[in-house]
Amino acid sequence: AITSYSVTAYDSSGNAVTTCTVAAPATSCVVTGLTNGTPYTYKVVATNAIGSSTASAASAAVTPATVPGAPATVSASAASATTASVNVGASTTNGGSAITSYTIIATGPSGATIVETVTASAISGAITVSGLAPGAQYSIKVVATNAVGSGVETVASSTITTPAAPPSAPGVTSAAASGSTSANITISAPTSNGGASITGYSTTFTPVGGGAEVTETSTT
């Protein structure tokens, strides 16, 4: 009866690197001590009470790899009320497999995130992240991804605050004449204050048949 199997890893020069041995009837083992990104072939020897067999034919080359390391740096600045410009320093290690993309994660004050994924080559220049809220603070981190998966986020984050923007348009809920020369207007607040408190409203009255417009300003 077969008592054990031994698997030996060989480098591209044919040198034995490390061996894993398991007792039968197990038919698999984990070969450790390999270098990520380096191809290896494998040969197996079976052993019984009499001795060991000759080695099997070599397997196809297999290259071990793991997820990439964290990107080296991240720095960001607000480009507009809703966008940020982000510069990313490449990961110091690709884990033995080429990095295919970088994902930028911008986390706002409520914990909501904006995610932007770009190809690895895109980090040679600044990356624009869109969809941010005006007048809000964001913490920005980056993750690298290769064929194995995504690594860890940058240890340090870059924090930005987008500038405030004008509010969105308010609505007119109702309009009714309140006298011969006056009207009562009810306003619905804008859906967005642009990241800053609204300080007032301006209402413009335009005569239907033509004539000079009249504008009234209110703080409520």
Residue, then its C-alpha position, 0 to 999 in steps of 0.5 A: a500500500i502507498t504510505s505517502y506522497s511527496v510533492t516537490a516544487y522546481d524553479s525555472s532552472g530545474n532546482a528543487v525549492t521545497t517539498c511537501t509530504v502527506a500520508a496516504p490516503a490524502t492526495s493533496c498538500v500545500v506547498t509553502g515557502l514559494t515566492n509570489g510572482t515566480p513560476y514553479t513546476y511540480k513533481v510527485v513521488a509515491t512511497n510504500a513499505i519498500g521505497s519511493s517511486t521515480a518522480s512523475a512528469a513535471s506539471a504545467a508551471v504555476t505562479p503563486a500570487t496574492v492580493p496587492g499591497a496598499p497603494a503607497t500614497v493618496s492625496a486629494s483636493a476639491a476640484s469643484a463643489t461636486t468633484a475631487s482630483v485625486n493622485v495615487g501612488a502605486s502599490t509597492t508590491n503587486g502580490g505576484s500578479a499585475i495590478t489591473s485597477y485602483t478603486i478610489i473610495a470617498t466617504g462622506p459625513s453620513g458614511a455614504t460612499i462614492v466609488e470610482t474605479v480606474t485602470a492601473s495606468a490611469i494613476s499616472g495622472a490625476i483622477t477625477v471623482s464625481g458625484l460628491a455633495p457640495g459643502a461636505q467633508y470626504s475621507i478618501k482612500v484607495v485600494a489596488t486590485n489584481a487577478v487574485g482580488s483586492g488588497v487593503e486600503t491605504v493606511a492614511s486617507s486624504t481629507i477634503t471639503t468641497p466648496a458650497a454651491p448655489p442652492s437648487a431652484p425653489g418651487v412656488t406652492s401657491a400664488a394668490a392676490s392679497g390686494s389690488t397691488s399685492a400678492n401672497i406667494t408660498i414657496s417650497a424650499p429647494t431640495s438642496n441648499g448647496g452645502a450652505s444655509i439658505t439666507g434668503y429668497s427673491t421672488t420676481f413678479t412678471p406682468v402677464g401682458g408685459g411691463a416692468e418686473v418687480t422683485e421682492t426679497s425675503t429671509t424666510 
